[in-house]
Amino acid sequence: MPDLQHPPDKLTLYTCHVGRGGPKFIGHGCRRAHQALDEAGIEYETVIFGKGRPRAIGTTGKRPELKRISGQEQLPVLALPDGTTVIREAAIVAWAAQHKAPSQ
């Protein structure tokens, strides 16, 4: 079970094992979250959480630590330094677009 304590001064992306290597043709949510943060030039840490179940299918009650920090059990989750969480790839993509690094 991964440690869900993220450094207070860092963004942390909780993702499944697919991460950056997810299939391009189906738009895997964890892959899209990584891509959006990378393209925005945002620095973050990655914590691999979950094996092949980004949508929490069959995981109800099996991700209590993720539920504790985000209120739900789906991946990806972006944890901000202030303790706020951004849930699901569409919200993470939108957040990244609004918070691009100055050089981007």
VENFENRA-V302927 format. One record per run of one state. SS is the DSSP state (alpha for helix, beta for strand, coil for the rest). FROM is the first residue (numbers start at 1). TO is the last residue. If there is no record, write none. Layout:
<<SS:FROM:TO> <SS:FROM:TO>>
This chain:
<<coil:1:11> <beta:12:15> <coil:16:18> <alpha:19:21> <coil:22:28> <alpha:29:39> <coil:40:44> <beta:45:48> <coil:49:63> <alpha:64:70> <coil:71:76> <beta:77:79> <coil:80:84> <beta:85:87> <coil:88:88> <alpha:89:98> <coil:99:104>>
